[in-house]
């Protein structure tokens, strides 16, 4: 039994000791790509990941907002590594969903976000907000752009309309 309790610590214990968050994120992304190419790939299978704070926020947000999109465990791990606040994790997800919409025009019901979607959204960098001041500033500005009269539009049902299947 592993003594650590966060997904990040568990994953570090499984892979190796003391690696940087950037390297860990790269390994998660590579593992995601390999797993996703297998026939029996199950995007939501790990109970430990499902119990993580940011994972719960994202999956419940999509459920409550009636957005039928599947966030794979590996993406949840990446977001756990990248985000520092619940708002950050939602903004990362919105960036990915916006990128999918820009490329595909629609997100069908039951769509499973892929490692390629993540790569297309962040081609030159992981959004490691806590480790990079430029990215932290970028997401701070994004957060301000989503706040109106003290309320984040990410909390409104109408904000999520564009991510619901239109067909």
Secondary structure, DSSP 4 states (H G I P E B T S, - for coil): --S--SHHHHHHHHH-SS--HHHHHHHHHHHHHHHHTSTT--SS--HHHHTSHHHHHHHHHHHHTT--EE--HHHHHHHHHH-SSHHHHHHHHHHHHHHHHHHHS---TTEEP-HHHHHHHTSS----TTT-HHHHHHHHHHHHHTEETTEEGGGSTGGGGGGS---
